[in-house]
Amino acid sequence: MKKPEKELAEIKSMMERSTRFLSLSGLAGILAGVYALLAAGLAYFWIYYPGAPIGDQITGIQDQTLNKLVIMALLVLCLAVGTAWFLSHRKSEQKAQQFWTPAGRRFVLGLFIPVVTGAAFSLALMLHGRFDLLAAATLIFYGLGLL
C-alpha cells in the first residue's frame, strides 16, 4: 500500500505537467500590447492627421484608409500570435517539455471559435459603417473566448 505523501506527490507532479503551458508567457503579452499601441498610434495619425508626414498622404479617400487599417490589424494579429508561439515553443524546449498538449489544444479551440465569430461580426459592422459598436463587439467576443 502506498503512503499518502507519495500519492500526493504523484498527483502534484501530474497536475504540474498538464497545466504548465496553458498560459502564454508574460513577455508575449507585453509585446502584443506594444504592437497594439504602436498600431493604434499609427491609426490615429492616419485618421485624424491625413496630411501629416506619418499619416496618409492621400486625403479624402476613406476606403483606402479603411483598407490600410484592416491590413495593419491583420499584421498586428500575426505578429502577436507569432511572438506568443515562438516564446512558448522556446520555453517548452528549454524545459524539455511537450509544447502541444491536449489541454493546450482545448484552450486554443475554446478561444478560436468565439474570436473568429467576433472577427466576422466586426467586419460586418465595419462594412455597414457602424464603427461606434466595433470596440464593444470585439471586447465582448474576446471575453466570450476567455470564458
C-alpha positions in Angstrom: 0.0 0.0 0.0 1.3 3.4 -1.0 1.9 6.1 1.5 -0.4 9.2 1.3 2.6 11.6 0.9 3.9 9.7 -2.1 0.4 9.6 -3.7 0.0 13.4 -3.2 3.5 14.0 -4.7 2.5 11.9 -7.8 -0.8 13.8 -8.2 1.0 17.2 -7.8 3.5 16.1 -10.5 0.8 15.1 -12.9 -1.1 18.4 -12.4 2.0 20.5 -13.0 2.8 18.7 -16.2 -0.7 19.0 -17.6 -1.2 22.7 -16.9 2.3 24.2 -17.3 1.8 25.6 -20.8 -1.8 26.6 -20.7 -1.0 30.2 -20.3 1.2 32.4 -22.5 4.4 33.9 -21.3 4.3 37.3 -19.8 6.7 38.7 -22.4 4.4 37.6 -25.2 1.5 39.6 -23.6 3.7 42.6 -23.2 4.9 42.5 -26.8 1.4 42.1 -28.1 0.4 45.2 -26.1 3.4 47.1 -27.6 2.4 46.0 -31.1 -1.2 47.2 -30.5 -0.1 50.5 -29.0 2.1 51.2 -32.0 -0.6 50.3 -34.4 -3.2 52.4 -32.5 -0.8 55.4 -32.7 -0.3 55.0 -36.5 -4.1 54.5 -37.0 -4.7 57.8 -35.1 -2.4 59.7 -37.4 -4.0 58.1 -40.5 -7.5 59.0 -39.3 -7.0 62.5 -37.7 -3.9 63.9 -39.4 -4.1 62.6 -43.0 -1.7 65.3 -44.3 1.0 64.7 -41.7 4.3 63.1 -42.7 3.5 59.9 -40.8 -0.2 60.0 -41.9 -1.9 59.0 -45.0 -0.7 61.0 -48.0 -3.9 60.7 -49.9 -6.6 62.8 -48.3 -10.3 62.4 -48.7 -10.4 58.7 -49.6 -11.9 56.8 -46.6 -11.9 53.4 -48.3 -8.2 53.4 -48.7 -7.6 54.4 -45.1 -10.0 51.7 -44.0 -8.1 49.1 -46.1 -4.9 50.2 -44.5 -6.4 49.8 -41.0 -7.6 46.3 -41.8 -4.2 45.3 -43.2 -2.5 46.8 -40.1 -4.9 44.9 -37.8 -4.1 41.6 -39.5 -0.4 42.4 -39.3 -0.6 43.0 -35.6 -2.6 39.8 -35.1 0.1 37.8 -37.0 2.9 39.4 -35.0 1.2 38.8 -31.7 0.3 35.2 -32.4 3.7 34.5 -33.9 5.5 36.0 -30.9 3.4 34.1 -28.5 4.0 30.8 -30.4 7.8 31.5 -30.7 8.3 32.4 -27.0 6.1 29.5 -25.7 7.8 27.0 -28.1 11.3 28.2 -27.0 10.3 27.9 -23.3 9.0 24.4 -23.8 12.3 23.4 -25.5 14.3 24.9 -22.7 12.4 23.0 -20.1 12.3 19.8 -22.2 8.5 19.6 -22.1 5.9 18.9 -24.7 4.7 22.1 -26.4 1.3 21.0 -27.9 -0.6 19.2 -25.1 -4.3 18.1 -25.2 -5.1 20.8 -22.6 -3.4 23.4 -24.9 -5.5 22.2 -27.9 -8.7 22.6 -25.9 -7.7 26.1 -24.8 -6.9 27.2 -28.4 -10.2 25.7 -29.8 -12.2 27.3 -27.0 -10.7 30.7 -27.8 -10.7 30.3 -31.5 -14.4 29.8 -32.2 -15.7 33.0 -30.4 -12.8 35.1 -31.6 -13.3 34.1 -35.3 -17.0 34.7 -35.0 -16.3 38.1 -33.4 -13.9 38.9 -36.2 -16.6 38.1 -38.8 -19.2 40.2 -36.9 -16.7 43.1 -36.6 -16.0 43.0 -40.3 -19.8 43.1 -40.9 -20.1 46.1 -38.6 -17.3 47.9 -40.5 -18.9 47.2 -43.8 -22.1 48.8 -42.6 -20.3 51.8 -41.2 -21.1 51.0 -37.5 -17.7 52.0 -36.1 -19.4 53.1 -32.9 -20.1 49.4 -32.0 -16.8 48.0 -33.1 -14.8 48.3 -29.8 -17.6 46.9 -27.7 -18.2 44.0 -30.1 -14.5 43.0 -30.1 -14.3 43.1 -26.3 -17.5 41.0 -25.9 -16.3 38.3 -28.3 -12.8 38.2 -26.8 -14.4 37.9 -23.3 -16.6 35.0 -24.5 -13.5 33.3 -25.8 -11.8 33.6 -22.4 -14.8 32.0 -20.6 
